[in-house]
Amino acid sequence: MESFEEFDPAWVEELRRVYYDEIDRVDLMVGLYAEPKPEGFGFSDMAFRIFILMASRRLNSDRFFTTDYTSRIYTQAGLDWIDANDMSSVLLRHFPDLLPSLRNVENAFAPWSRVGSR
């Protein structure tokens, strides 16, 4: 952000006050929560960019996804279970009412169907 006006208008005045009208003082997390969200999204563009950049780093540095991703650690049944499931199956196991929204979605991280919309 280069100016306070880029934040959600509901937060501009308070952010200016708290951060002494200096945009460079705004904390990253506070700024992410104060950013406007694109229509239909649950979080801001910058939060998405940071998530994407950090996701591969987290996976590559987690021993349970790298050196210890073995049947010795997980058992073969555990590895088979991991391979047989994805985010959609996890969501549906805990929230079966989501089935209409996820029915034709190949990837739970992609946009979902809107039930009842045309």
N, C-alpha and C positions, 0 to 999 in steps of 0.2 A: 504494500500500500504506500502510495505517495502522499495521500491526504486523508484527513478524517472523513471527507465527503464520500469516500469509496466504501465506507462501512454502512451497515444497515442504519437508515436514518433514525431509528428508534434509539440507537446507542451513541450517536455522534456527540451530543452535548455532554453526556456523562464521561465518555472516553476523553474528551478534551479536558474536562475538569480533573479527572483522576491522573492523567498523564501530562498535566501542566501545558496543554496545547502543543506538545512535542510528539509528532507521529513516530519518531524513532524510539521513543520510550515504551511504546505499546508492546506488551508481552506477547510472544507468539501464540500461546493458547488462547489468550483473551481475544487477540485479533482474529483467530480462526473462528471463534464462536460469534464474533460480531460481524463477520463478513456476510453479505447477502448470499443466499443459496440460489443456484439456478432452479428454475421451475421444475418441480417433480423430483428434486434431489433432497437427500436428508442431510447433506453437509456441503460446505463451500468448495469452490474450485481449488483453492490453495490447499485445503485439507486433503482433498483427493490427490493432488500432485505429491504432497509429502508422503501420503500413504503408499502410493505407487513406488516412489523412490526407496522407501524404507522396507517394503515388503520383501524384496529379493534379498536385501541385506540381512533381515531377520531370519529368513529361511536358510540362507547360506551359513549363518553363524550358529544355528541351533543344532546341537549334536544329535538331538532326537530326529532330525530330518536329514542328517548327513552320516557321520561315522557310526552312530548308534542306531540307525534305521535298519535293524537286522532282526532276524527271528530269535536270536539269543536274547535280545532286549524285549521285543514285542510278542514273541512266539509267532509261529507261522499262522495260527488262527487269527491272531491280532492283525498281522499284515494283510491277510485275506479280507478281514472285516474293513480295514482302512481302504483297501482297493475297491471294495464293493459299495462304498458309500461316498457321498459328496455333500456339499452344503445343502442342496435341496433335500436330500434324505434326512439330514440332521434337523433341518427346520420342520419338515413334515412329521418327524417322529415326536417332536415336542409341541408343534402347533398344527395339528391335522386340518384345521379350518383354512389353512393357506393353500390347500390343494387346488381350488379353482384358479388362484392367481399363478401358481407354479406349474400348472398342467402342461402347458406348451413351451416352457422355458427350459432350454438346454443347460443354462448356467445360472445359478441362483444370484450371481453377482451382476448379471445383465438385467435390463429392465423387465419387470414382471407385467403380466397381463392385468388389465383393469377389469375386474369382474363387473358386468353390467354396463360397461362403456361400449360405445360403438365406434 
